[in-house]
Amino acid sequence: MQQIQSDINRNYLVGKRLRMAREVCGKTIKEVAKQVGVSAQALSMYELGRYTVSSEMFRKLNFIYKMPYEYYMKQLPTDTGFGQVYFRSFSTATATKEGLKKFAPIGCKRNGK
């Protein structure tokens, strides 16, 4: 039972990081799915942690995102120390996606830019 929970947590963590990497690169789920040869629905399932990402699929995705492998295994922050925290929608947040793109890896191709 503990192994199953561990696998679920790892799938969730890797999926969240895959989504974050895709968004930093400025790519849509449809664009990436076409590049790696899967449906947009399958890629969404990887990002949601509902499908386990095979090593081959992981290599294909990381070839596009150009992130260090350690990035995908780094724990997501869970406790801010500030009690309950509320977040605004990304589209209405002060920081914009354009602002975050400056942190994208140098090799990350952002929609031809």
KOLGUFI-628659 format. One record per residue: y negated, z, x negated of N, C-alpha, C in turn. Coordinates in steps of 0.1 Angstrom, whole numbers, plus 5000, padded with zeros to 4 digits. Layout:
// residues N
YZXYZXYZX ...
This chain:
// residues 113
501250004992500050005000498750004991 498850084981497650094972497449954965 498449884961498349754955497749654964 498149654977497549564987496049594988 495649724989494249754990493449714977 494049724966493449674953493249524953 494249454958494149304959492949264969 492949334980491849304990490449334984 490349444977489049474970488749374960 489649334952489449234941489049104947 489749054958489348934965487948934970 487549054976486249074982485149064971 485449134960484549134949484348994943 485448934939485348794934484648704943 484948714956484348624966482848644967 482448774967480948804968480248744956 480948754944480248704932480248554932 481348484937481348344938480148294947 479948364958478848324967477548344960 477348454953476048474946475848374936 476848334928476748234918476348104924 476948064935476647934942475247934947 474748044952473348054957472348054946 472648114935471748104923471647964918 472747894919472747754914472047664924 471747714936471047634946471947534953 473147554954474147464960474547514973 474847414982475347454995476847464994 477447525004478947545004479547405006 478947315013479547175015479547105001 478447114994478347044981479447094971 479647224970480547274961482047244966 482247254979483547224984483947084981 483046994982483346854979483646834964 482846904956483046884941484446944937 484947044943486247104939487447054947 487146974957488246914965488847004976 488047094982488547174993487547165004 487947205016487047205028486047315026 484947295033483947405033484447535039 485347525049485947635055486847715045 487547645036488447705026487547775016 486447715012485547775002484847905008 484547895021483948005027484948125028 486248095030487248195030487448265016 487248185005487348234992486148334990 484948294994483748374993483748495001 484448495012484548615021485748705016 486548655006487648745001488848735010 488948645019490048635028491148545022 490848455012491848385005491748434990 492848434984492848464969492548334962 491648344952491248234944492348214933 492948094933493848064922493148044909 493848054898493248044885492647904883 493347804889492847664888491547644896 491547704908490347694916489147774910 489447884904488447964897487847884886 488647824878488147744867487247624872 487647564883486847454889485447504893 485447624900484247674905483347724894 483947784884483147834873482647724864 483247614864482747494857481447454863 481347464876480047434883479047534881 479447664882478447774882478047814868 478947794858478647834844478247984842 478948064849478648214847479748274838 479348374831480348444822481448504831 482748504826483848544834483648694838 483048774829482848914832481948934845 481148844848480248854859481048874872 482148804873482948804885483748944887 483949014877484649144878483749264878 482449244876481549354876481449414890 481449544891481449604904480049584911 480049564924478849554931478249694933 476949714932476349844934476549894948 476950014949477250074963476350184966 475950264956475150384959473850374951 472750364959471450344952470750484949 471250594954470750724952469450744961 469150654970468050664978468450694993 469650724995470150745009470350615016 470050605029470250475036469150385032 469550255029468650155025468750035034 467649985038467649865047467049745039 467749635042467349505035466849405045 465849335041465249225049466149105047 466049015056466748885054466248815042 467048745035466648685022465548585025 465548515036464448415039463148485041 463048615045461848675047461448775036 462348785026462148885015460948835006 460348924999459248894990459748794979 460948834973461548744963462048624970 461848504964462348384970463548334962 464348244968465448184961464948114949 463748044950463247974938462948074927 462448194930462248294920463448344913 464548354921465848394915466448294907 466148164909466848064902466448064887 465348134883465048144869466048224861 466948294869467948374862469248304862 469348184867470548104867470948064853 472148054850472648004837472047874834 471747854821471147724817471947604821 473247614820474047494824474147474839 473647564847473847544861472947434866 473547334872472747224877472347254891 471047254894470547304907470047184915 470947114922470547004930469746894923 470146864911469546764904468246804897 467846934897466646974891466847034877 
